[in-house]
Amino acid sequence: MSEEVETPVEAPSVEETATQPLDILNDEGKFNESWKESLSDDLGKHSIWSKYDNVTDLVKGAINAQSQVGKKAEDFWLSEDENDIARRREIMNVPSNVDGYKFETGEIPEGSELDDARIGSFKELAHKAGLTNEQAQAIVDWELESGATNLQKMEQAEELSIREAEDTLRKEWTGDKFEYNMGKVANVMDYLGLEEFKDDPAIGNNVDFIKAVFENIVPIISEDEIIESGVEQNAATISDQLDLLEEELRNYDGSTSDVAYQNMLKQRFAFLEKIS
């Protein structure tokens, strides 16, 4: 009796036992229902599939949605609606009113000016521009530093102007002539009531102006007139003091023999001698 030989049965290959991937699209180019059902519930049962049943429409919808999001954001940031403006200020941490700005000035540098009225005006401007308190503070700091820097530059420029004017005049008025001529110019300006202009850099340090005064005005005003003017001013001052003293004497309540009264009489006599 012959033995039957069993033919071994080949095991199915891995490829045959693996789950075959589902086609996303069917023959009509639409999303395959089986593929959608294979997705998780939050994706497969989403309402988007009722609106888009093919890839082309889905892509167009995504592009349109993205553009709408950008448009809405742009509309919000450009909106003039009071509610939108208030919301924007809240998001950007902008104070709700001008009183919300609090500045730290510390020690204000010399040459800088920041009074209450100016601070108030700047707060209104900062609020209108939608600046945060930090941004406004940075501008305040810059303003203070700029004021101090500008003052320093002005002082340096004035010092340079003085040196240059003096060097120019000393080259023309050599030796003792410089001090002598400058003294003449100063006396004439005092005589004409222009003493305050001597400290004005545009005038007091102006070589042409100084020379014009010396050459054209000094020669026509004599020294006697200048001296006499000074005496008259001193006399006027003494006369005013004398008037005040005489009024005190008239209104004196004590005895005319009092030491205080007698001292006032002596002082009155001395004033009279000076102006006689």
MOGIMO-V14666 format. One record per residue. N is the residue number from 0. RES is the residue in one letter. SS is DSSP state (H for helix, E for strand, - for the rest). Layout:
n: <N N>
res: <RES RES>
ss: <SS SS>
//
This chain:
n: <0 1 2 3 4 5 6 7 8 9 10 11 12 13 14 15 16 17 18 19 20 21 22 23 24 25 26 27 28 29 30 31 32 33 34 35 36 37 38 39 40 41 42 43 44 45 46 47 48 49 50 51 52 53 54 55 56 57 58 59 60 61 62 63 64 65 66 67 68 69 70 71 72 73 74 75 76 77 78 79 80 81 82 83 84 85 86 87 88 89 90 91 92 93 94 95 96 97 98 99 100 101 102 103 104 105 106 107 108 109 110 111 112 113 114 115 116 117 118 119 120 121 122 123 124 125 126 127 128 129 130 131 132 133 134 135 136 137 138 139 140 141 142 143 144 145 146 147 148 149 150 151 152 153 154 155 156 157 158 159 160 161 162 163 164 165 166 167 168 169 170 171 172 173 174 175 176 177 178 179 180 181 182 183 184 185 186 187 188 189 190 191 192 193 194 195 196 197 198 199 200 201 202 203 204 205 206 207 208 209 210 211 212 213 214 215 216 217 218 219 220 221 222 223 224 225 226 227 228 229 230 231 232 233 234 235 236 237 238 239 240 241 242 243 244 245 246 247 248 249 250 251 252 253 254 255 256 257 258 259 260 261 262 263 264 265 266 267 268 269 270 271 272 273 274 275>
res: <M S E E V E T P V E A P S V E E T A T Q P L D I L N D E G K F N E S W K E S L S D D L G K H S I W S K Y D N V T D L V K G A I N A Q S Q V G K K A E D F W L S E D E N D I A R R R E I M N V P S N V D G Y K F E T G E I P E G S E L D D A R I G S F K E L A H K A G L T N E Q A Q A I V D W E L E S G A T N L Q K M E Q A E E L S I R E A E D T L R K E W T G D K F E Y N M G K V A N V M D Y L G L E E F K D D P A I G N N V D F I K A V F E N I V P I I S E D E I I E S G V E Q N A A T I S D Q L D L L E E E L R N Y D G S T S D V A Y Q N M L K Q R F A F L E K I S>
ss: <- - - - - - - - - - - - - H H H H - - - - - - - E - - - - E E - H H H H H H - - H H H H - - - H H H H - - E H H H H H H H H H H H H H H H H H H H H H H H H - - - H H H H H H H H H H H - - - - - H H H - - - - - - - - - - - - - - - H H H H H H H H H H H H H H - - - H H H H H H H H H H H H H H H H H H H H H H H H H H H H H H H H H H H H H H H H - - - - H H H H H H H H H H H H H H H - - - H H H H H - H H H H - - H H H H H H H H H H H H H H - - H H H H H H H H H H H H H H H H H H H H H H H H H H H H - - - - - - - - H H H H H H H H H H H H H H H H H ->
//
